[in-house]
């Protein structure tokens, strides 16, 4: 009789102690942030307006709505999503300010300089997340009121985003 109680207790103890005690976080941490003319900005990743998609010309677009800035979004088009440094110019990077009705008020694009680059530092194939950093200077190419040209410089940019 004693052996019949010990065996189930042993099996129960074995089952209890063999379970993993550490929970696995299946939701990967993603972020998107930079300094824009020295002011810290963050992409509102929780927003439904934060989009990452692949379009028909084989580029991946990351569109980040800037948190706390109504109607402001930063769009980066990546031809490659593997590790490496990629130079960007023109419409490959756009900063757009829209009115509440959706009309474009101002739009900035990447200036032709070798300082405009996106570096992908890590590609996690299991979670499909790319991590990287960026720096670029954008120059206004459109203004609804025709105001004089100005620019926005992004430094210390970093991101971790899940690809589609």
GROMACS elastic network, one bead per residue, 0.5 to 0.9 nm:
[ bonds ]
;  ai    aj funct       b0    kb
    1     4     6  0.52664   500
    1     5     6  0.67979   500
    1     6     6  0.89950   500
    2     5     6  0.54550   500
    2     6     6  0.63828   500
    2     7     6  0.88909   500
    3     6     6  0.51455   500
    3     7     6  0.62176   500
    4     7     6  0.56292   500
    4     8     6  0.69849   500
    5     8     6  0.57237   500
    5     9     6  0.63795   500
    5    10     6  0.86935   500
    6     9     6  0.51355   500
    6    10     6  0.59875   500
    6    11     6  0.86138   500
    7    10     6  0.50640   500
    7    11     6  0.62340   500
    7    12     6  0.86142   500
    8    11     6  0.50364   500
    8    12     6  0.60527   500
    8    13     6  0.85364   500
    9    12     6  0.50133   500
    9    13     6  0.60733   500
    9    14     6  0.84764   500
   10    13     6  0.51234   500
   10    14     6  0.60653   500
   10    15     6  0.85662   500
   11    14     6  0.50080   500
   11    15     6  0.60975   500
   11    16     6  0.85559   500
   12    15     6  0.51010   500
   12    16     6  0.61235   500
   12    17     6  0.86637   500
   13    16     6  0.50381   500
   13    17     6  0.60776   500
   13    18     6  0.83771   500
   14    17     6  0.53814   500
   14    18     6  0.59486   500
   14    19     6  0.87962   500
   15    18     6  0.53471   500
   15    19     6  0.66584   500
   16    19     6  0.58264   500
   17    20     6  0.80259   500
   17    21     6  0.86644   500
   18    21     6  0.87585   500
   20    23     6  0.73904   500
   24    27     6  0.89931   500
   25    28     6  0.70963   500
   26   127     6  0.88508   500
   27    30     6  0.89800   500
   27   127     6  0.89480   500
   28   127     6  0.74392   500
   28   129     6  0.80919   500
   28   162     6  0.83958   500
   29   160     6  0.74591   500
   29   161     6  0.84103   500
   30    45     6  0.76203   500
   30   129     6  0.82209   500
   30   131     6  0.87391   500
   30   159     6  0.71614   500
   30   161     6  0.53475   500
   30   162     6  0.73252   500
   31    42     6  0.78765   500
   31    43     6  0.71732   500
   31    44     6  0.84954   500
   31    45     6  0.67648   500
   31   158     6  0.77043   500
   31   159     6  0.52394   500
   31   160     6  0.52396   500
   31   161     6  0.66420   500
   32    41     6  0.85829   500
   32    42     6  0.57548   500
   32    44     6  0.77974   500
   32    45     6  0.73216   500
   32    64     6  0.76361   500
   32   157     6  0.75788   500
   32   158     6  0.59273   500
   32   160     6  0.65678   500
   32   161     6  0.76371   500
   33    40     6  0.73202   500
   33    41     6  0.56137   500
   33    43     6  0.58572   500
   33    66     6  0.89324   500
   33   156     6  0.80438   500
   33   157     6  0.55879   500
   33   158     6  0.55951   500
   33   159     6  0.64534   500
   34    38     6  0.88489   500
   34    39     6  0.81481   500
   34    40     6  0.58309   500
   34    41     6  0.54838   500
   34    42     6  0.65710   500
   34    43     6  0.86604   500
   34   133     6  0.89166   500
   34   134     6  0.82254   500
   34   135     6  0.84890   500
   34   154     6  0.63868   500
   34   155     6  0.60301   500
   34   156     6  0.52920   500
   34   158     6  0.62988   500
   34   159     6  0.87092   500
   35    38     6  0.50614   500
   35    39     6  0.50280   500
   35    41     6  0.58986   500
   35    42     6  0.86958   500
   35   153     6  0.79953   500
   35   154     6  0.55162   500
   35   155     6  0.52071   500
   35   156     6  0.59716   500
   35   157     6  0.66131   500
   36    39     6  0.51172   500
   36    40     6  0.63350   500
   36    41     6  0.66484   500
   36   152     6  0.64608   500
   36   153     6  0.56557   500
   36   155     6  0.66439   500
   36   156     6  0.89372   500
   36   157     6  0.88891   500
   37    40     6  0.85016   500
   37   151     6  0.89668   500
   37   152     6  0.59602   500
   37   153     6  0.52017   500
   37   154     6  0.63644   500
   37   155     6  0.78360   500
   38   153     6  0.81692   500
   38   154     6  0.79905   500
   38   155     6  0.77910   500
   41    66     6  0.67446   500
   41    67     6  0.71479   500
   41    68     6  0.86182   500
   42    45     6  0.84333   500
   42    64     6  0.85467   500
   42    65     6  0.84578   500
   42    66     6  0.58657   500
   42    67     6  0.57208   500
   42    68     6  0.85883   500
   43    46     6  0.86892   500
   43    47     6  0.87700   500
   43    50     6  0.76037   500
   43    63     6  0.88131   500
   43    64     6  0.51195   500
   43    65     6  0.55259   500
   43    67     6  0.55794   500
   43    73     6  0.83263   500
   43    74     6  0.83671   500
   44    47     6  0.54434   500
   44    48     6  0.87559   500
   44    49     6  0.81200   500
   44    50     6  0.65995   500
   44    64     6  0.65982   500
   44    65     6  0.55444   500
   44    66     6  0.57058   500
   44    68     6  0.83391   500
   45    48     6  0.78469   500
   45    49     6  0.81616   500
   45    50     6  0.55217   500
   45    51     6  0.85297   500
   45    64     6  0.71680   500
   45    65     6  0.77284   500
   45    66     6  0.89481   500
   45    67     6  0.85017   500
   45   161     6  0.89755   500
   46    49     6  0.84219   500
   46    50     6  0.72456   500
   47    50     6  0.55115   500
   47    51     6  0.87987   500
   47    64     6  0.88121   500
   47    65     6  0.74190   500
   47    67     6  0.87037   500
   48    51     6  0.73008   500
   49    63     6  0.76155   500
   49    64     6  0.71532   500
   49    65     6  0.61101   500
   49    73     6  0.89139   500
   50    62     6  0.77081   500
   50    63     6  0.56454   500
   50    65     6  0.57406   500
   50    66     6  0.89948   500
   50    73     6  0.88629   500
   51    61     6  0.77271   500
   51    62     6  0.59564   500
   51    63     6  0.51064   500
   51    64     6  0.67249   500
   51    65     6  0.86819   500
   52    60     6  0.69949   500
   52    61     6  0.55470   500
   52    63     6  0.63021   500
   52    64     6  0.86244   500
   52   161     6  0.81157   500
   52   162     6  0.77225   500
   52   163     6  0.63602   500
   52   164     6  0.66402   500
   53    59     6  0.85041   500
   53    60     6  0.56718   500
   53    61     6  0.55004   500
   53    62     6  0.69639   500
   53    63     6  0.87429   500
   53   163     6  0.72377   500
   53   164     6  0.60106   500
   54    57     6  0.82397   500
   54    58     6  0.66802   500
   54    59     6  0.57943   500
   54    61     6  0.62765   500
   54   163     6  0.86048   500
   54   164     6  0.73460   500
   55    58     6  0.59886   500
   55    59     6  0.59238   500
   55    60     6  0.64711   500
   55    61     6  0.74781   500
   56    59     6  0.74784   500
   57    60     6  0.88987   500
   57    79     6  0.87508   500
   58    78     6  0.88016   500
   58    79     6  0.65425   500
   58    80     6  0.85890   500
   59    77     6  0.61699   500
   59    78     6  0.53543   500
   59    80     6  0.69848   500
   59    81     6  0.86896   500
   60    76     6  0.81866   500
   60    77     6  0.56238   500
   60    78     6  0.50759   500
   60    79     6  0.64096   500
   60    80     6  0.76278   500
   60    81     6  0.76269   500
   60   163     6  0.82558   500
   61    75     6  0.67873   500
   61    76     6  0.56346   500
   61    78     6  0.62293   500
   61    79     6  0.88191   500
   61    92     6  0.88713   500
   62    74     6  0.80286   500
   62    75     6  0.56327   500
   62    76     6  0.52258   500
   62    77     6  0.64651   500
   62    78     6  0.80309   500
   62   161     6  0.84517   500
   62   163     6  0.89917   500
   63    73     6  0.66980   500
   63    74     6  0.57280   500
   63    76     6  0.65192   500
   63    77     6  0.86600   500
   64    67     6  0.87315   500
   64    72     6  0.86266   500
   64    73     6  0.54630   500
   64    74     6  0.52283   500
   64    75     6  0.63469   500
   64    76     6  0.86203   500
   65    68     6  0.89893   500
   65    69     6  0.80092   500
   65    70     6  0.85787   500
   65    71     6  0.75933   500
   65    72     6  0.60030   500
   65    74     6  0.65028   500
   65    75     6  0.87110   500
   66    69     6  0.56001   500
   66    70     6  0.77940   500
   66    71     6  0.80695   500
   66    72     6  0.56092   500
   66    73     6  0.54723   500
   66    74     6  0.71792   500
   67    70     6  0.78976   500
   67    72     6  0.83480   500
   68    72     6  0.88235   500
   69    72     6  0.55523   500
   69    73     6  0.84432   500
   69    97     6  0.88945   500
   70    73     6  0.88508   500
   70    97     6  0.80685   500
   70    98     6  0.78979   500
   70    99     6  0.81031   500
   70   100     6  0.78001   500
   71    96     6  0.77801   500
   71    97     6  0.53768   500
   71    99     6  0.61669   500
   71   100     6  0.67617   500
   71   102     6  0.77045   500
   71   104     6  0.89732   500
   72    95     6  0.72524   500
   72    96     6  0.57004   500
   72    98     6  0.64069   500
   73    94     6  0.81292   500
   73    95     6  0.57774   500
   73    96     6  0.54155   500
   73    97     6  0.66654   500
   73    98     6  0.84865   500
   74    93     6  0.73229   500
   74    94     6  0.57506   500
   74    96     6  0.65014   500
   75    91     6  0.88220   500
   75    92     6  0.77156   500
   75    93     6  0.55524   500
   75    94     6  0.51000   500
   75    95     6  0.63591   500
   75    96     6  0.81420   500
   76    88     6  0.87743   500
   76    91     6  0.83772   500
   76    92     6  0.57134   500
   76    94     6  0.66517   500
   76    95     6  0.89289   500
   77    88     6  0.84370   500
   77    91     6  0.80606   500
   77    93     6  0.63537   500
   77    94     6  0.89026   500
   78    81     6  0.66564   500
   78    86     6  0.81627   500
   78    88     6  0.84197   500
   78    92     6  0.73645   500
   78   118     6  0.84579   500
   79    86     6  0.85791   500
   80    83     6  0.84265   500
   80    84     6  0.86189   500
   80    86     6  0.79683   500
   81    84     6  0.84204   500
   81   120     6  0.71538   500
   81   123     6  0.79494   500
   81   130     6  0.73409   500
   81   163     6  0.89382   500
   82   120     6  0.66796   500
   82   121     6  0.85188   500
   82   122     6  0.79303   500
   82   123     6  0.66082   500
   82   130     6  0.81244   500
   83   119     6  0.73329   500
   83   121     6  0.55170   500
   83   122     6  0.60283   500
   83   123     6  0.66561   500
   83   130     6  0.85676   500
   83   131     6  0.89750   500
   83   132     6  0.86592   500
   84   118     6  0.83545   500
   84   119     6  0.56008   500
   84   120     6  0.53498   500
   84   121     6  0.67319   500
   84   122     6  0.89056   500
   85   117     6  0.66650   500
   85   118     6  0.57963   500
   85   120     6  0.63688   500
   85   121     6  0.84160   500
   86   116     6  0.85128   500
   86   117     6  0.54564   500
   86   118     6  0.52610   500
   86   119     6  0.60872   500
   86   120     6  0.81875   500
   87   113     6  0.86508   500
   87   114     6  0.66475   500
   87   115     6  0.77110   500
   87   116     6  0.57179   500
   87   118     6  0.64229   500
   87   119     6  0.86005   500
   88    91     6  0.85009   500
   88    92     6  0.58849   500
   88    93     6  0.69577   500
   88   110     6  0.69902   500
   88   111     6  0.87245   500
   88   112     6  0.81853   500
   88   113     6  0.85290   500
   88   114     6  0.81905   500
   88   115     6  0.88321   500
   88   116     6  0.55822   500
   88   117     6  0.56071   500
   88   118     6  0.73048   500
   88   136     6  0.82936   500
   89    92     6  0.56943   500
   89    93     6  0.66830   500
   89   109     6  0.73465   500
   89   111     6  0.58429   500
   89   112     6  0.55086   500
   89   113     6  0.74224   500
   89   114     6  0.87582   500
   89   116     6  0.68135   500
   89   117     6  0.85704   500
   89   136     6  0.88542   500
   89   138     6  0.88567   500
   90    93     6  0.65150   500
   90    94     6  0.78432   500
   90   108     6  0.89668   500
   90   109     6  0.52422   500
   90   111     6  0.62608   500
   90   112     6  0.70177   500
   90   138     6  0.86400   500
   91    94     6  0.58430   500
   91   108     6  0.87031   500
   91   109     6  0.55994   500
   91   110     6  0.67010   500
   92   109     6  0.76201   500
   92   110     6  0.71460   500
   93   108     6  0.82184   500
   93   109     6  0.56937   500
   93   110     6  0.55553   500
   93   136     6  0.86077   500
   93   138     6  0.79154   500
   94   107     6  0.68506   500
   94   108     6  0.54892   500
   94   110     6  0.67903   500
   94   138     6  0.75668   500
   95   106     6  0.81870   500
   95   107     6  0.56675   500
   95   109     6  0.65454   500
   95   110     6  0.88928   500
   95   138     6  0.76516   500
   95   140     6  0.87346   500
   95   152     6  0.88080   500
   96   104     6  0.69445   500
   96   105     6  0.76871   500
   96   106     6  0.58857   500
   96   108     6  0.64069   500
   96   109     6  0.88346   500
   97   103     6  0.85341   500
   97   104     6  0.60044   500
   97   105     6  0.55194   500
   97   106     6  0.51604   500
   97   107     6  0.63224   500
   97   108     6  0.88902   500
   98   101     6  0.76637   500
   98   102     6  0.53308   500
   98   103     6  0.52904   500
   98   105     6  0.52236   500
   98   106     6  0.71171   500
   98   107     6  0.87243   500
   99   102     6  0.51273   500
   99   103     6  0.52909   500
   99   104     6  0.64310   500
   99   105     6  0.63215   500
  100   103     6  0.75087   500
  102   105     6  0.88929   500
  103   144     6  0.89593   500
  104   107     6  0.71090   500
  104   142     6  0.84930   500
  104   143     6  0.79195   500
  104   144     6  0.71253   500
  105   142     6  0.77784   500
  105   143     6  0.56889   500
  105   144     6  0.50086   500
  105   145     6  0.78068   500
  106   140     6  0.70825   500
  106   141     6  0.78371   500
  106   142     6  0.54579   500
  106   144     6  0.64249   500
  106   145     6  0.87858   500
  107   139     6  0.83133   500
  107   140     6  0.56699   500
  107   141     6  0.59391   500
  107   142     6  0.51347   500
  107   143     6  0.66562   500
  108   111     6  0.89537   500
  108   138     6  0.54609   500
  108   139     6  0.50114   500
  108   141     6  0.54956   500
  108   142     6  0.70171   500
  108   150     6  0.87729   500
  108   151     6  0.73228   500
  108   152     6  0.78141   500
  109   137     6  0.81894   500
  109   139     6  0.55194   500
  109   140     6  0.64503   500
  109   141     6  0.66441   500
  110   113     6  0.82123   500
  110   116     6  0.70817   500
  110   136     6  0.67932   500
  110   137     6  0.58575   500
  110   139     6  0.63215   500
  110   140     6  0.89409   500
  111   116     6  0.76186   500
  111   136     6  0.80029   500
  111   137     6  0.59826   500
  111   138     6  0.54842   500
  111   139     6  0.59495   500
  112   115     6  0.86882   500
  112   116     6  0.78132   500
  112   137     6  0.88327   500
  113   116     6  0.60241   500
  113   136     6  0.85812   500
  113   137     6  0.81941   500
  114   117     6  0.72489   500
  114   136     6  0.89858   500
  115   135     6  0.69376   500
  115   136     6  0.61627   500
  115   137     6  0.77142   500
  116   134     6  0.76804   500
  116   135     6  0.57203   500
  116   137     6  0.64400   500
  116   138     6  0.87959   500
  117   133     6  0.84725   500
  117   134     6  0.57182   500
  117   135     6  0.57636   500
  117   136     6  0.62973   500
  118   132     6  0.71874   500
  118   133     6  0.58986   500
  118   135     6  0.67799   500
  118   136     6  0.83674   500
  118   157     6  0.88854   500
  119   131     6  0.85686   500
  119   132     6  0.53793   500
  119   133     6  0.53120   500
  119   134     6  0.61294   500
  120   123     6  0.75744   500
  120   130     6  0.68074   500
  120   131     6  0.58027   500
  120   133     6  0.66036   500
  120   134     6  0.86805   500
  121   130     6  0.76647   500
  121   131     6  0.56806   500
  121   133     6  0.74980   500
  122   129     6  0.81618   500
  122   130     6  0.57053   500
  122   131     6  0.50550   500
  122   132     6  0.67216   500
  122   160     6  0.89475   500
  123   126     6  0.89918   500
  123   127     6  0.88667   500
  123   128     6  0.70922   500
  123   129     6  0.60053   500
  123   131     6  0.64685   500
  123   132     6  0.89916   500
  124   127     6  0.57054   500
  124   128     6  0.54561   500
  124   129     6  0.52509   500
  124   130     6  0.63074   500
  124   131     6  0.83545   500
  125   129     6  0.70260   500
  125   130     6  0.85946   500
  126   129     6  0.80746   500
  127   130     6  0.89426   500
  127   162     6  0.73617   500
  127   163     6  0.88103   500
  128   161     6  0.84044   500
  128   162     6  0.56243   500
  128   163     6  0.56713   500
  128   164     6  0.77476   500
  129   160     6  0.64405   500
  129   161     6  0.53567   500
  129   163     6  0.59515   500
  130   159     6  0.79423   500
  130   160     6  0.55578   500
  130   161     6  0.56243   500
  130   162     6  0.64679   500
  130   163     6  0.72161   500
  131   158     6  0.76012   500
  131   159     6  0.55731   500
  131   161     6  0.66151   500
  131   162     6  0.89615   500
  132   157     6  0.83101   500
  132   158     6  0.56229   500
  132   159     6  0.54144   500
  132   160     6  0.65230   500
  132   161     6  0.89789   500
  133   156     6  0.71184   500
  133   157     6  0.51750   500
  133   159     6  0.61504   500
  133   160     6  0.88886   500
  134   154     6  0.78094   500
  134   155     6  0.69520   500
  134   156     6  0.66914   500
  134   158     6  0.61358   500
  134   159     6  0.83739   500
  135   153     6  0.77486   500
  135   154     6  0.53470   500
  135   156     6  0.64199   500
  135   157     6  0.60173   500
  135   158     6  0.89363   500
  136   152     6  0.85144   500
  136   153     6  0.59622   500
  136   154     6  0.52181   500
  136   155     6  0.67429   500
  136   157     6  0.89228   500
  137   151     6  0.69865   500
  137   152     6  0.58968   500
  137   154     6  0.61183   500
  137   155     6  0.85844   500
  138   150     6  0.86854   500
  138   151     6  0.54309   500
  138   152     6  0.51718   500
  138   153     6  0.61237   500
  138   154     6  0.79227   500
  139   149     6  0.72038   500
  139   150     6  0.60292   500
  139   152     6  0.64737   500
  139   153     6  0.86363   500
  140   143     6  0.73763   500
  140   148     6  0.86813   500
  140   149     6  0.56398   500
  140   150     6  0.56312   500
  140   151     6  0.57800   500
  140   152     6  0.81294   500
  141   149     6  0.74026   500
  141   150     6  0.88708   500
  142   145     6  0.89393   500
  142   146     6  0.75600   500
  142   147     6  0.88133   500
  142   149     6  0.85193   500
  143   146     6  0.51391   500
  143   147     6  0.62457   500
  143   148     6  0.84065   500
  143   149     6  0.85438   500
  144   147     6  0.78881   500
  146   149     6  0.87800   500
  147   150     6  0.87958   500
  154   157     6  0.67498   500
